[in-house]
Amino acid sequence: MGNEAVLRFWLDKGVDGFRVDAIEKLYADVDVTLNEPVSGLNVTPFQYEYLDHIYTSNQPETNPTIKDWYSVLDEYRIKDGKERYMVIELYGEPALRNKLYETGGNPFNFDLIDVSTNPTGFEIRDKILNEYDNLPIGKWPNFVLGNHDRRRVSHKFGPLYVDAYNMLLLTLWGTPTTYYGEEIGMREAYLTWAETVDPWGRNYGPDGYQQFSRDPERTPMQWTPDNQAGFTTGSKTWLPLGENHTTINVQTEQNSKNLTSLQLYKQLAHLRQTPVFQSGTFQVTYVSSNIFSYIREGGGEKYLIIINFGKLDDTVDLTPYTHGVSTLTVVAITPGVQTTTEHSTLNLDKIILKPGDGLVLQIQGGTVVG
């Protein structure tokens, strides 16, 4: 069955969306005798990155094929008036993504996944503007923080920053993609060599599997504090459960009287249904080694989002960036914030944020400048 036939099979069954994995590997040069050059990267000869895959990755036939797939989606849209969506996994700089946009495609933007372990506010800003500034006219941005191939947010940045990154993802202009479990702040599991099932990790043997295995971020979704986290009634799961599953799970976080990661995520998901977060403008305001802040404006509303991604407490004075605004109303806060509460007002000249703190503030009147 050809690829277009596969699409039609699922479209006929009512499927509305598709995620295409590893599109760069769709084609390879027909001459299998060609040797790919060494990449020059500081990796071992056993790693994929050791070679520059000029004959087996991103071949010229790829984009025309993608264009044909989108033609099939358009055919069904014309037939019944219903939009379909296809998003495509593609790692690379904007220039590479833009070639896919030319086919009518929607490539994942993984720039935020590649943020360093201890980023400054400036690095966060640059990653985001890299998407906006290079986006072809008329195309729609998107952001991704994690997936099945990359370490979880709680592992890479630390549990303290899970809510900060979720706040960022859900308040940016563009489509957010959340990897399952990030909404509750899932932790990774420690796996022994015997428990490891990922072929990529097992290829490196008992001495190297921990560096390369993707199993830790693929553990079962944690639904309840019960046995096997409510994922299965069986006696054993494919992979062991993540750390602290008795407290980090949907049921516990949903029912907690204190603000949790899941409760905040739902607040933000509800907030982004409003016109200002759906399609409003985006403008960077105050940025420092710790802080990244920005304005979303549209539909007669204005919001300021300010987040501390650094390792130190920071006191921010926003008065140089505001005109005619005396106070801001807090509409969402990360669970650790102690200097204010939801629905309270905040003075502009002294906003105190600890590492991992984030605020969504509604602006009444006045103007905010970058």
Helices and strands as residue ranges (DSSP letters): H 3-12, E 17-20, G 23-25, G 48-50, H 62-80, E 85-88, H 94-101, G 111-114, H 121-134, E 142-144, H 153-156, G 159-161, H 162-171, E 175-177, G 182-184, H 199-202, H 205-212, G 215-218, G 227-230, H 250-255, H 261-271, H 275-279, E 281-287, E 291-298, E 301-308, E 314-316, G 319-321, E 322-323, E 327-333, E 345-347, E 351-353, E 358-363, E 367-368
